[in-house]
Amino acid sequence: MSELATQHCEACSADAPKLNDDEIRQMQADVPEWEVKVVDGEKRLSRVFKFKNFAGALAFTQKVGDLAEEANHHPALLTEYGKVTVDWWTHKIGGLHRNDFIMAAKTDKAYEG
């Protein structure tokens, strides 16, 4: 388990620096199942979580939503039969911040638990 999962998000302002490619690679080592993708010119962390049915996917979506509310940091969530796609990025800066990796690790922990 990544120790990122025990950390807390920091308040982020619009002028906070985005992580550069080297920083992203270093942090991605702690959440290796997440991929970096670009959507509308912004880098995001993305992962698809698998479930046996819609009920399991929906329950996981609620867990991630609860984590997001607690941290005041919100992902894009797509809930489908048997899977949930989660994308984390920092809207205020239009890219990736340390907070996104913390939340990815917390999401992984919620999936395992």
Secondary structure, DSSP 8 states (H G I E B T S, - for coil): --GGGGS------TTS----HHHHHHHHTTSTT-EEEEETTEEEEEEEEE-SSHHHHHHHHHHHHHHHHHHT---EEEEETTEEEEEE-BTTTTB--HHHHHHHHHHHHHHH-
